[in-house]
Amino acid sequence: MKPPTEGGKPVTYQPSLFTQTRTRLPARTDVVSLITWNVQHASAARARRQIDWLTARDGADIVVLTEVPASGDAHAALLADHGYAVLCPAPTGDYRTLLATRVGTLTAADHLYSGAYPGRLVTASIALSGRVALAIAGLYVPSRGPKAHRNVAKRAFQTEIATLLPHLRGAFTGLPVLIAGDLNVLEPGHQPHHRVFGVWEYDFYRAFTDAGFSDGFRHRHPDADEHSWFGRAGLGYRFDHLFCTTHDLPGLLNCHYLHAPRTQALSDHSALAATLRLPPVS
């Protein structure tokens, strides 16, 4: 995958607020729920079924969707119909990441990234009860890619994000910062072991820890082996993640995978759900 260009220059990150509605506050303004899910470049018809699944279970306060197709805004429009404010980059010919909230006020933080792969990172803050309560980044890392360009886009984007992580944390000092999405990377010691992954890919996972983030699922389930995607041979991969600023981990009430959307063939990925208790106003 080549970086999108315009006039011979890389296109920079330009998210657009698809819609901003007057969103409600959660029942408890100190607790928010989140779901992240790879929607497998869904058609408009399958997007409707996916959003039906998301909202039928009372939805989540914050939704991060990855592998949103470049053409069409079906997911954004359907979420808006359900009262979500939606942040989604303009189409660039590549997959997109979508960020939505049905609580508080969503404000894009698009100044943080201007790299070669627009649309794969969406960053925003969410204000509740008149104060900025947390920051959220939706992230979709490229897959290994075709044989002729194996790992080119993936490695370049991982390098950009690894460099960005300390700045992302520093931009929201004092706030919980969540990074959610399909990272196409495995944790060191992942079971089963997949020999195809290189040291540089595990180093990308470690870059989150080095920047002050922790794996939410691993924090809540130190010894569990879970997988969010399965290859043709039936072997599992835990590709979908939620990272949280380490000092806010005590507020992570739960973090677990929802396999129903994968087993129901809504996507080839399971979803990841979490609930976070926000720190009190200092």
N, C-alpha and C positions, 0 to 999 in steps of 0.2 A: 504494500500500500504506500503510495507516494503522498507526501503532504499536499493538501489542496492549495492551489495557487490562484492568484488573480493579478494579471499584468506581470507575471514572472516572479512575484513575491509571495511568500507564505501568507495564507489568510490567518489573521489573528482571531483569538477567542472573542466572539461577540454574541453573548447570550441575549435572548429577548424574553421579556416578561409576557408570556402568551396571554395571561389574564390575571388581574388582581381583583379578587372579590373581597367583600367584607366577611372575614372569617371569624368563626366563634373561638372562644377560649375553651380549653379542655375542662372537663369536670373538676379536675384538680390542676391548677395552674403551675404546680411544681412537678408534674409528671407528664411526660409525652411518650407516645408510642411511635415506632418506625418500622417500615418494611422496605427492604431492598430486594430487587428481583430483575433478572435478565429476561426480557420478554421475547428474545429470539426473533428479531426483525419481523414482528407480527404484521400480518395484513390488517386492514381496517376491520374486517369481520372478526378475526381472532382477537384484535385489540378490544373489541366490545366484550367478548367473553372474558378476557383477562380483567378488565375493569369491573365487570359484574362480579367476578370472584373476589377482587380486592374489597369491594364495597358491601358485598353480601355478608361478610363477617364483621360488619361495622367499621371496616376500613382501619387505617392507621392515621395518626395525626400527621405524620411525615412520610412521604413515599419517594423512593429513589428507584427509577427504572433505567436499566442499561440495555444496550443494543436496540435502542429505539431507531426505527428506519429513518433514513434521511428524507425520504419522500412522504409527505402527509403528516398531519398533526392529529391523528385519531386519538391517541392516548391523551394528549393535552386537552383536546376538546371534551372528551368524555369525563376526565377528571374535573374540568371546570364545571361541567354540568352537575357534578356532585358536590360543588362548593369549595373546590380546592383552588388556591392560587398556584399557578404553574410557571416554572422557569424552564425554558427549553431553548437551546441554541438554534439559530437559523440554519436551514439545511446547507451542507457544504459538500455533499457527495459521499460523506462518511457516516458511520453510525453516530448516534447522539445519546447523551445522558439527559434524563429528565428529572427535575426536582419539583416536588409539590408539597404544599402544606394546607391543611384545612383549619389550622389554628394560628392566631396571631398575624403578624405582618411580615411578608417575605421581601428581603432587600438583597439584590444581586451584589456580589463582590467580584465583579468581572475584571478588576484591575490586577488581580493576583497572578493571572496566567496569560501569556501572550505567545505561547509556543506554536509548534508546527501542526498540532493535531486538535484543532478547535472542535468543540462539541463533546469531547470525551471527558471533560471536567467542568462541572457546574458548581459554583460556590456561592453561598448566601448566608445571611444572618436572619434569625427569626426573633421578632420582638413579641413578648407576651406581657399583658397588663402594663403597657407603656415603657417597658425596658427590654433591651436586647438580652435574650435569655440564653441563646446558644448559636453556634455556627455549624453549618452542615456542608459537606462537599460530597457530591455524587461523582463517582469515578468509574470509567470503563477503559481498562487497559487492552490494547490490541492482542489478538491471539498470535500464535507463532507465525502465521502467514503462509503463503504459497511457497513451494520449494525454491523458486527462483529468487525470492526475497525473504527467505526464512529468518525470522527474528529481527529484521531490520527495523520495522515500525515499532515493534514491542520494546526492543532495547532502547531505541531513541526516546520513546515516551516515558519509559521507566526512569531513564536518566533525568529527564525534565522534572518528573514528579518527585523523585528522591531529592533533587536540589530544592524544590519548592516547599517540601514538608516543614522545615524549620520556620520558614517565613509564614506559612499558613497558620501555624500554631502561634507565632508571635503577633500576627495581625489581629488576633482575638484574645489577647491576654486577659486572664481572669474569667473567661467563658469556657464551658465545655465545647470542644470541637469534635465533631463526628465525621468520619470518612467512611462512606458506604458504597458498595458496588461490586461488580465483577472485576477482580484484579488479575485474573488469569495467572495467578501465582499460588504456590503451595508453601506452607510453613515448613521449616526444617524439621525433619523427623516425621513428615506426613506418612500415614499408612493408608494404602500400600505405597511403597516407594516407587516412584516413576523415574527411571534412569534418564529419560529424555531431558529433564530439567537440569540446567546448568547452575554453576555456583553464582553467576551474576543474577539469576532469577531469585535464588534464596537471599542474596544480598539485598534485593529490592524489598523483600518482606522485612528483613532486619532494619532497613532504613526507617521504617515506621517507629520501631522501638528506639532507635538512635535519636529520632526527632521528638520523643516524648509521647508517643502513642502506644496503645496496647490493644491486642486482639480481644475483642469483646467476647466472642464465643469461647475462646480458649480460657479466658479469665473465669467464666461461669462454669465451664466444663473442662477441667484440667486434663482428664484422662479419656474423654470421649473421642471416638472415631466417627465422624460424620462426613458426608459428601453431598455436594450440591449439583454435581454434574457427573454423568457417566459416559465413558467412551464406548466405542463399538464392541470392545472385548468385555464390556460389563464392569470394568475397573472404575472405581470412584475417585473423584477429585474434589477437594474443598476449595473452590475458586472464589466463592462469593463471601465477602467479609464485611465486618463492621469494626473499625478502629476508633478508639475513644482516647482523648487525652488521659494519660495515666493517672493524674491526680483526681480525675472525676470518676474513676472506676467504681468507688464505693456506691455511687448512685445508679450504677447499671443493675437494674432489678432482675432482668432476664435477657437472654439472647439465645435464640434457638432457631433451627431450620423448620420450615413448613414444606413438606414434601408433596402435599396434595396437588398443587398446580403442575408439578412434573408428572406425577402418576396419572393425572387426568389429561395429560397431553396438551395442556395450555401453553407449555414452554418445555424446552429440554433442561431447564434449570429449576431447582427448588428455590423458594424464597427464604430470606432470613429476616426474622422479626426480633425486635428488642423494645424494652421499656426503660426509660431513663428518668430518675428523680433529679431535678435540677437543683443546684446549690442555692441556698438562700441569698438574698440581696445583701451584699457586704456594706 
